[in-house]
Amino acid sequence: MTQITNIYADFKKIEELVARGGLWVAVKYARGGTCVSFTPKKVLEYAEFNDAIPVVLTLVKHVLKQLSDSGYLQVDSSRSVVRYRLCKDSRLWG
């Protein structure tokens, strides 16, 4: 994963962090399954971004919500923590 510098200055860098870092790694670790489930914090862990301060988590949640509103992700709010699900039929899948 390439280092993203000055992430707070540009929202596009947060989008890149989610897409290239978190979601790509989530799909990679799906291990042949049809869906992968994750939290916003897990997306940051997959992207190897260790500075998970609340503002960054909020921005990641915003990006994931936009993706779910567009139909790319599914939302699982049946647990205490909202999880997102990326399935093989999504255009975001590898």
WOTANOR-V11975 format. One record per pair of residues at least 6 apart in sequence whose C-alpha atoms are under 6 Angstrom apart, sorted by the first residue. I is the first residue (numbers start at 1). J is the second residue. D is the distance in Angstrom with one decimal. If there is no record, write none. Layout:
i-><I,I>
j-><J,J>
d-><D,D>
//
This chain:
i-><7,21,22,22,22,25,30,34,34,35,35,36,36,37,37,38,38,39,40,67,68,72,73,73,74,74,75,76,76,76>
j-><13,47,43,46,47,46,36,87,88,86,87,85,86,84,85,83,84,83,61,73,74,90,85,86,84,85,84,82,83,84>
d-><5.7,4.0,4.3,4.8,4.7,5.9,5.8,5.7,5.2,5.5,4.0,5.6,5.4,5.6,4.3,5.4,5.4,4.8,5.9,5.8,5.6,5.5,5.7,5.1,5.7,5.0,4.7,5.9,5.1,5.8>
//
